[in-house]
Amino acid sequence: MRLLLLPVLLAALSAAASVHAQSRECAAPGMKIHWMADYCMSKLETDDEIAASDCIDAELKRAFKSDCAAKIHYKNALCRLSVSRKLRTGGVRDCVADRTFMGPTVRNRGVGGR
């Protein structure tokens, strides 16, 4: 009887773990360093990560409560740049709420894409 309950118990635990992981999921996907790179390249209006390396080095020294907090900070900064340059319609708040908004480094999981 115990062996018959094991698959049910494992399925329940897996579902609970999945819900827990989703609740901890960050609103800004990807890696913090990719958000930093996109922010710096956008700020400097370049697609050259080498040209943006001083900015990236400076941003790496900033302290954040968590990686998620950092990614949200950089998403906010990218949205402000995009809206101020009229590259995006609507306001910063709408941009930040858009789960599809991200820079090319975040989208491609690195500079140059994969």
C-alpha contacts under 8 A as a table, 3 or more apart, distances in Angstrom:
res1	aa1	res2	aa2	distance
1	M	4	L	5.29
1	M	5	L	6.68
2	R	5	L	5.24
2	R	6	L	6.43
3	L	6	L	5.23
3	L	7	P	7.72
4	L	7	P	6.64
4	L	8	V	7.66
5	L	8	V	5.27
5	L	9	L	6.11
6	L	9	L	5.06
6	L	10	L	6.05
7	P	10	L	5.06
7	P	11	A	6.07
8	V	11	A	5.16
8	V	12	A	6.22
9	L	12	A	5.11
9	L	13	L	6.15
10	L	13	L	5.09
10	L	14	S	6.02
11	A	14	S	5.06
11	A	15	A	6.14
12	A	15	A	5.16
12	A	16	A	6.16
13	L	16	A	5.06
13	L	17	A	6.08
14	S	17	A	5.08
14	S	18	S	6.13
15	A	18	S	5.06
15	A	19	V	6.29
16	A	19	V	5.20
16	A	20	H	6.17
17	A	20	H	5.00
17	A	21	A	6.05
18	S	21	A	5.11
18	S	22	Q	6.18
19	V	22	Q	5.16
19	V	23	S	6.27
20	H	23	S	5.17
20	H	24	R	6.52
21	A	24	R	5.18
21	A	25	E	6.21
22	Q	25	E	4.91
26	C	29	P	6.27
26	C	68	C	5.55
27	A	68	C	7.69
27	A	72	I	7.28
27	A	99	R	7.18
28	A	68	C	6.97
28	A	71	K	5.89
28	A	72	I	5.82
28	A	75	K	7.15
28	A	99	R	7.22
29	P	71	K	7.85
29	P	106	V	7.77
30	G	34	H	7.15
30	G	35	W	7.66
30	G	106	V	5.67
30	G	107	R	7.72
30	G	109	R	7.02
31	M	34	H	5.37
31	M	35	W	6.61
31	M	67	D	8.00
31	M	71	K	7.52
31	M	106	V	6.94
31	M	109	R	7.77
32	K	35	W	5.17
32	K	36	M	6.28
32	K	67	D	6.02
32	K	68	C	7.59
32	K	70	A	6.51
32	K	71	K	5.34
33	I	36	M	4.98
33	I	37	A	6.13
34	H	37	A	5.02
34	H	38	D	6.15
34	H	105	T	5.49
34	H	106	V	5.17
34	H	109	R	7.20
34	H	110	G	6.34
34	H	111	V	7.95
35	W	38	D	5.15
35	W	39	Y	6.07
35	W	71	K	6.03
35	W	74	Y	5.91
35	W	75	K	7.03
35	W	102	M	7.99
35	W	103	G	7.25
35	W	105	T	7.26
35	W	106	V	6.09
36	M	39	Y	5.07
36	M	40	C	6.09
36	M	56	I	6.25
36	M	59	E	6.90
36	M	71	K	7.87
36	M	74	Y	6.39
37	A	40	C	5.18
37	A	41	M	6.00
37	A	49	E	6.94
37	A	52	A	7.35
37	A	56	I	6.14
37	A	105	T	7.07
38	D	41	M	5.23
38	D	42	S	5.92
38	D	78	L	7.78
38	D	103	G	5.45
38	D	104	P	6.96
38	D	105	T	5.94
38	D	106	V	7.33
39	Y	42	S	5.15
39	Y	43	K	5.94
39	Y	74	Y	6.23
39	Y	75	K	7.86
39	Y	77	A	6.96
39	Y	78	L	5.67
39	Y	103	G	7.86
40	C	43	K	4.98
40	C	44	L	6.10
40	C	52	A	5.77
40	C	55	C	5.81
40	C	56	I	6.26
41	M	44	L	5.19
41	M	45	E	5.70
41	M	46	T	5.05
41	M	47	D	5.74
41	M	48	D	6.88
41	M	49	E	6.68
41	M	51	A	7.96
41	M	52	A	5.59
42	S	45	E	4.73
42	S	46	T	6.33
42	S	47	D	7.67
42	S	78	L	7.30
42	S	81	L	7.62
43	K	46	T	7.97
43	K	81	L	7.23
44	L	52	A	7.01
46	T	49	E	7.89
46	T	51	A	7.45
46	T	52	A	7.60
48	D	51	A	5.37
48	D	52	A	6.50
49	E	52	A	4.89
49	E	53	S	5.95
49	E	111	V	7.50
50	I	53	S	5.02
51	A	54	D	7.41
52	A	55	C	5.40
52	A	56	I	6.21
53	S	56	I	4.92
53	S	57	D	5.98
54	D	57	D	5.08
54	D	58	A	6.24
55	C	58	A	5.10
55	C	59	E	6.18
56	I	59	E	5.02
56	I	60	L	6.12
57	D	60	L	5.15
57	D	61	K	6.84
58	A	61	K	5.49
58	A	62	R	7.24
59	E	62	R	5.37
60	L	63	A	7.96
64	F	67	D	7.00
64	F	69	A	6.29
64	F	70	A	5.70
65	K	69	A	6.17
65	K	70	A	7.60
66	S	69	A	5.13
66	S	70	A	6.38
67	D	70	A	5.05
67	D	71	K	6.18
68	C	71	K	5.07
68	C	72	I	6.18
69	A	72	I	5.19
69	A	73	H	6.13
70	A	73	H	4.98
70	A	74	Y	6.28
71	K	74	Y	5.17
71	K	75	K	6.06
72	I	75	K	4.97
72	I	76	N	6.05
73	H	76	N	5.14
73	H	77	A	6.25
74	Y	77	A	4.87
74	Y	78	L	6.02
75	K	78	L	5.06
75	K	79	C	6.07
75	K	96	V	6.59
75	K	102	M	7.05
76	N	79	C	5.06
76	N	80	R	6.21
76	N	92	V	7.26
76	N	96	V	6.01
77	A	80	R	5.08
77	A	81	L	6.28
78	L	81	L	5.11
78	L	82	S	6.07
78	L	103	G	7.98
79	C	82	S	5.02
79	C	83	V	6.00
79	C	92	V	5.52
79	C	95	C	5.79
79	C	96	V	6.46
80	R	83	V	5.28
80	R	84	S	5.95
80	R	92	V	5.73
81	L	84	S	5.19
81	L	85	R	6.06
82	S	85	R	5.26
82	S	86	K	6.14
82	S	87	L	5.02
82	S	88	R	5.59
83	V	86	K	4.94
83	V	87	L	5.95
83	V	88	R	5.11
83	V	89	T	6.59
83	V	90	G	7.33
83	V	91	G	6.53
83	V	92	V	6.44
84	S	87	L	7.65
85	R	88	R	7.75
86	K	89	T	6.62
88	R	95	C	7.92
90	G	94	D	6.30
90	G	95	C	7.26
91	G	94	D	5.36
91	G	95	C	6.37
92	V	95	C	4.97
92	V	96	V	6.13
93	R	96	V	5.20
93	R	97	A	6.19
94	D	97	A	5.10
94	D	98	D	6.28
95	C	98	D	5.18
95	C	101	F	6.77
96	V	99	R	7.40
96	V	101	F	7.38
98	D	101	F	5.55
102	M	106	V	6.25
102	M	107	R	6.43
103	G	106	V	5.53
103	G	107	R	6.21
104	P	107	R	4.88
104	P	108	N	5.80
104	P	111	V	7.71
104	P	113	G	7.97
105	T	108	N	5.19
105	T	109	R	5.71
105	T	110	G	4.77
105	T	111	V	5.09
105	T	112	G	7.44
105	T	113	G	7.06
106	V	109	R	5.03
106	V	110	G	6.37
107	R	110	G	7.82
108	N	111	V	7.07
108	N	112	G	7.28
108	N	113	G	4.32
108	N	114	R	6.09
109	R	113	G	6.29
109	R	114	R	7.14
110	G	113	G	5.56
110	G	114	R	7.54
